[in-house]
Amino acid sequence: MIADVDNDSVVYLNGDYVRLGDAKISVLDRGFIFGDGIYDVVPAYNGKPFRMDGHLARLERSLAAIGIQTGRSRSDWEALVLDMITRSGLGDCMVYIQVTRGVAKRDHAFPNKVVPTVFCMVSPFKRPTAELREQGLSAVGMTDIRWLRCEIKSVSLLGNVLAKQYAVDAGVDDVLQFRDGYLSEGSAANIWVAKDGVLLAPPRSNLILEGIRYGLLEELAEQAGITFNARPISQQEVDEADELMLSSATKELLPITSYNGKPVGTGKAGPVYTALRAGYDKAIAAL
């Protein structure tokens, strides 16, 4: 058994609902052997999914990108998410969905007539504290060493793991990754830059995973009258930013107030973050 994990919680595995402690897959599952699979995570507040359509659309895009066909419709995925939330009995929670190509003889080429492995579990969602939202995060810069298909939400996350460990070893909360001198993303989050009241983001491309909060923050910026510009952002621009922010399903939206050992702007949460955070909270409250 794994410490700090509820092994009695109910999970979904290939059509069956079982205890997490009893869920088993073959060692020949291609997700285990090759990292040949994708995943997504749908947050829920008070038992209600947040931006579920966006998460499931990305799930379907990732499946299509690597050629996995499950035969499931969007409504099937929606029903699974809602059912798992109900079964969990949790209010604020995270619904994790993982799909691998399935079990087959170990060979790099796609196997024929293999049945995908579908797994789903729900975990409690510990939202960022008020203190963290006010004080912000610390980060350092590093070179982005990941592959060139970052838009696929793949279970092959070694590059992200190494980036997060780089942050841990540096004694900070996260990293800002750069490819060829331009900002890509954090270890597992989108990064935002504010300068002179303008919100900047790396453009949508294969070099970043487009977080579901990417579109949300575009909407919130428009509502708040904040100019939004998606374009390449240089390391120098990051160094000189008035504000830096991080967004993800689990972190929501948080300010980065220390970067490479120096304060970002005033060293406190700035006005662009404050306006966007207010809009974010309003969107959650409207569920």
C-alpha positions as CSV (number, residue, x, y, z in Angstrom):
1,M,0.0,0.0,0.0
2,I,1.1,3.6,-0.7
3,A,1.3,6.0,2.2
4,D,-1.0,9.1,2.1
5,V,-3.2,7.4,-0.6
6,D,-6.8,6.3,0.1
7,N,-6.6,2.7,-1.1
8,D,-10.3,2.2,-0.4
9,S,-11.4,5.0,-2.8
10,V,-13.3,3.8,-5.8
11,V,-11.6,4.0,-9.2
12,Y,-12.6,3.1,-12.7
13,L,-10.6,0.6,-14.7
14,N,-11.7,-0.7,-18.1
15,G,-15.4,-0.7,-17.3
16,D,-15.2,-1.8,-13.7
17,Y,-15.4,0.2,-10.5
18,V,-12.9,-1.2,-7.9
19,R,-10.9,-0.2,-4.8
20,L,-7.8,1.7,-5.7
21,G,-5.8,-0.8,-3.7
22,D,-7.2,-3.6,-5.9
23,A,-6.8,-1.9,-9.3
24,K,-4.2,-3.7,-11.4
25,I,-2.8,-3.5,-15.0
26,S,-0.5,-5.8,-16.9
27,V,3.2,-5.1,-16.9
28,L,3.0,-5.2,-20.7
29,D,0.6,-2.3,-20.8
30,R,2.2,0.1,-23.3
31,G,1.6,3.0,-20.8
32,F,4.0,1.2,-18.4
33,I,6.5,0.0,-21.0
34,F,6.6,3.0,-23.4
35,G,4.7,5.8,-21.7
36,D,2.3,5.3,-24.7
37,G,-0.8,7.1,-23.5
38,I,-2.3,10.4,-22.6
39,Y,-4.2,11.9,-19.6
40,D,-6.2,14.9,-18.5
41,V,-7.3,16.3,-15.1
42,V,-10.7,17.9,-14.6
43,P,-11.1,20.1,-11.5
44,A,-14.4,20.3,-9.7
45,Y,-15.7,22.8,-7.1
46,N,-18.4,21.7,-4.7
47,G,-18.9,18.6,-6.9
48,K,-19.3,20.7,-10.1
49,P,-16.7,20.3,-12.9
50,F,-15.0,23.5,-14.0
51,R,-14.3,24.0,-17.7
52,M,-15.0,20.3,-18.4
53,D,-15.7,20.8,-22.1
54,G,-12.2,22.3,-22.5
55,H,-10.5,19.4,-20.7
56,L,-12.4,16.8,-22.6
57,A,-11.8,18.5,-25.9
58,R,-8.0,18.4,-25.1
59,L,-8.3,14.8,-24.1
60,E,-9.8,14.0,-27.5
61,R,-7.1,16.0,-29.3
62,S,-4.4,14.2,-27.5
63,L,-5.9,10.8,-28.3
64,A,-6.2,11.7,-31.9
65,A,-2.7,13.0,-32.0
66,I,-1.2,9.6,-31.1
67,G,-3.8,7.5,-32.9
68,I,-5.7,5.9,-30.0
69,Q,-9.4,5.2,-30.7
70,T,-11.5,4.3,-27.7
71,G,-14.9,4.4,-29.3
72,R,-16.1,6.8,-26.6
73,S,-18.1,9.9,-27.4
74,R,-17.9,13.2,-25.6
75,S,-21.1,12.4,-23.7
76,D,-19.5,9.1,-22.6
77,W,-16.5,11.0,-21.1
78,E,-18.8,13.5,-19.5
79,A,-20.9,10.7,-17.9
80,L,-17.7,9.1,-16.5
81,V,-16.5,12.3,-15.0
82,L,-19.8,13.1,-13.3
83,D,-20.2,9.5,-12.1
84,M,-16.8,9.5,-10.6
85,I,-17.4,12.8,-8.7
86,T,-20.7,11.4,-7.4
87,R,-19.1,8.1,-6.3
88,S,-16.2,9.9,-4.6
89,G,-18.5,12.0,-2.3
90,L,-15.9,14.8,-2.5
91,G,-16.7,18.5,-3.1
92,D,-13.5,20.1,-4.3
93,C,-11.7,17.4,-6.2
94,M,-9.6,16.4,-9.2
95,V,-10.8,13.8,-11.7
96,Y,-7.8,12.1,-13.3
97,I,-8.3,10.3,-16.6
98,Q,-5.6,8.2,-18.3
99,V,-5.8,6.3,-21.5
100,T,-3.0,4.1,-22.8
101,R,-2.8,2.1,-26.1
102,G,-3.3,-1.1,-24.1
103,V,-1.6,-4.4,-23.5
104,A,0.5,-6.0,-26.2
105,K,3.8,-7.7,-26.9
106,R,6.7,-5.3,-26.4
107,D,7.4,-3.8,-29.8
108,H,7.7,-0.1,-30.7
109,A,5.2,-0.1,-33.6
110,F,1.5,0.2,-32.9
111,P,0.0,-3.2,-32.2
112,N,-3.1,-4.4,-34.2
113,K,-6.5,-5.0,-32.5
114,V,-5.4,-3.9,-29.1
115,V,-7.9,-2.6,-26.6
116,P,-7.0,0.7,-24.9
117,T,-6.6,0.8,-21.1
118,V,-8.9,3.4,-19.6
119,F,-8.4,4.5,-16.0
120,C,-10.1,7.2,-13.9
121,M,-9.7,8.2,-10.3
122,V,-10.7,11.2,-8.1
123,S,-8.6,12.9,-5.5
124,P,-9.3,15.7,-3.0
125,F,-8.4,19.2,-4.3
126,K,-6.4,21.2,-1.9
127,R,-6.8,24.7,-3.3
128,P,-4.1,27.3,-3.0
129,T,-4.2,29.0,0.4
130,A,-5.0,32.7,0.9
131,E,-1.4,33.2,2.1
132,L,0.1,31.6,-1.0
133,R,-2.2,33.7,-3.3
134,E,-0.9,36.8,-1.5
135,Q,2.8,36.0,-1.1
136,G,3.3,34.2,-4.4
137,L,5.7,31.6,-5.6
138,S,9.4,31.5,-6.2
139,A,11.0,30.3,-9.5
140,V,14.2,29.9,-11.4
141,G,14.9,29.7,-15.1
142,M,16.2,26.7,-16.9
143,T,16.6,25.3,-20.5
144,D,13.6,23.4,-21.8
145,I,14.9,20.0,-22.6
146,R,11.5,18.3,-23.5
147,W,10.4,16.9,-26.8
148,L,8.8,18.9,-29.6
149,R,5.2,17.7,-29.1
150,C,4.4,19.4,-25.9
151,E,0.8,20.2,-27.0
152,I,0.0,16.5,-26.4
153,K,-0.8,15.8,-22.8
154,S,1.2,12.6,-22.7
155,V,1.9,10.4,-19.7
156,S,5.6,10.5,-20.9
157,L,6.4,13.2,-18.3
158,L,10.1,12.6,-17.6
159,G,11.1,16.1,-18.9
160,N,8.5,17.7,-16.6
161,V,9.6,15.5,-13.6
162,L,13.3,16.6,-14.1
163,A,12.1,20.2,-14.4
164,K,10.2,20.0,-11.1
165,Q,13.2,18.3,-9.4
166,Y,15.4,21.1,-10.7
167,A,13.1,23.5,-8.8
168,V,13.2,21.3,-5.7
169,D,17.0,21.1,-5.7
170,A,17.2,24.9,-6.1
171,G,14.9,25.4,-3.1
172,V,12.1,27.2,-5.1
173,D,8.5,26.4,-6.1
174,D,8.8,26.0,-9.8
175,V,10.8,26.7,-13.0
176,L,10.4,28.9,-16.0
177,Q,11.6,27.0,-19.0
178,F,13.2,28.6,-22.1
179,R,13.7,27.1,-25.6
180,D,16.1,28.9,-27.8
181,G,16.0,32.0,-25.6
182,Y,12.2,32.2,-25.4
183,L,9.7,31.4,-22.6
184,S,7.8,28.1,-23.0
185,E,6.2,27.1,-19.6
186,G,6.7,25.9,-16.1
187,S,7.3,22.4,-15.0
188,A,3.6,21.6,-15.4
189,A,1.9,25.0,-15.8
190,N,1.5,27.9,-18.2
191,I,3.5,31.1,-17.4
192,W,2.2,34.6,-17.9
193,V,4.1,37.9,-18.1
194,A,2.7,41.4,-17.3
195,K,4.5,44.5,-18.5
196,D,3.1,48.0,-18.5
197,G,-0.4,46.6,-17.8
198,V,-0.3,44.3,-20.8
199,L,-0.7,40.5,-20.3
200,L,1.7,38.5,-22.4
201,A,1.7,34.7,-23.1
202,P,3.8,32.4,-25.3
203,P,1.8,31.7,-28.4
204,R,-0.2,28.5,-28.8
205,S,2.1,25.9,-30.6
206,N,3.6,22.5,-30.3
207,L,6.2,23.9,-27.8
208,I,3.7,24.4,-24.9
209,L,0.8,22.5,-23.5
210,E,-2.2,24.8,-23.9
211,G,-3.7,24.8,-20.5
212,I,-7.4,25.1,-20.2
213,R,-6.8,28.3,-18.2
214,Y,-5.0,29.8,-21.2
215,G,-8.4,30.4,-22.9
216,L,-9.9,31.4,-19.6
217,L,-7.3,34.0,-18.8
218,E,-7.8,35.5,-22.3
219,E,-11.5,35.8,-21.5
220,L,-10.8,37.3,-18.0
221,A,-8.3,39.8,-19.4
222,E,-10.9,41.0,-21.9
223,Q,-13.5,41.3,-19.2
224,A,-11.1,43.3,-17.0
225,G,-10.1,45.6,-19.9
226,I,-6.5,44.2,-19.9
227,T,-4.7,44.0,-23.3
228,F,-3.7,40.5,-24.1
229,N,-0.9,39.6,-26.5
230,A,0.3,36.1,-27.4
231,R,3.8,36.2,-28.9
232,P,7.3,34.9,-28.3
233,I,8.7,36.3,-25.0
234,S,12.4,36.6,-24.6
235,Q,14.4,35.9,-21.4
236,Q,15.2,39.6,-21.1
237,E,11.5,40.4,-21.1
238,V,10.9,37.9,-18.3
239,D,13.8,39.4,-16.3
240,E,12.3,42.8,-16.7
241,A,8.6,41.8,-16.1
242,D,6.4,43.8,-13.8
243,E,4.5,40.7,-12.9
244,L,4.9,36.9,-13.5
245,M,2.1,34.4,-13.0
246,L,1.5,30.7,-13.2
247,S,-1.7,28.9,-14.1
248,S,-2.8,25.2,-14.0
249,A,-5.8,23.2,-12.9
250,T,-4.2,22.4,-9.5
251,K,-2.6,25.8,-8.9
252,E,-5.4,27.8,-10.4
253,L,-3.7,31.2,-10.9
254,L,-0.8,32.3,-8.6
255,P,1.7,35.2,-8.8
256,I,5.4,34.5,-9.0
257,T,7.0,37.1,-6.8
258,S,10.6,35.9,-6.8
259,Y,12.5,34.9,-9.9
260,N,16.2,33.8,-10.0
261,G,16.6,35.1,-6.5
262,K,15.3,38.6,-7.2
263,P,11.9,40.2,-6.5
264,V,9.5,40.4,-9.5
265,G,8.3,44.0,-9.8
266,T,7.5,45.1,-6.2
267,G,7.9,41.6,-4.9
268,K,4.2,41.3,-4.2
269,A,1.1,40.3,-6.2
270,G,0.5,43.0,-8.8
271,P,-2.6,44.7,-10.2
272,V,-2.9,42.5,-13.4
273,Y,-2.8,39.4,-11.3
274,T,-5.3,40.8,-8.8
275,A,-7.8,41.7,-11.5
276,L,-7.5,38.3,-13.2
277,R,-7.7,36.4,-9.8
278,A,-10.9,38.3,-9.0
279,G,-12.3,37.2,-12.4
280,Y,-11.2,33.6,-11.8
281,D,-12.9,33.5,-8.4
282,K,-16.0,34.9,-9.9
283,A,-16.0,32.2,-12.6
284,I,-15.8,29.5,-9.9
285,A,-18.5,31.1,-7.9
286,A,-20.8,31.1,-10.9
287,L,-20.8,27.2,-11.2
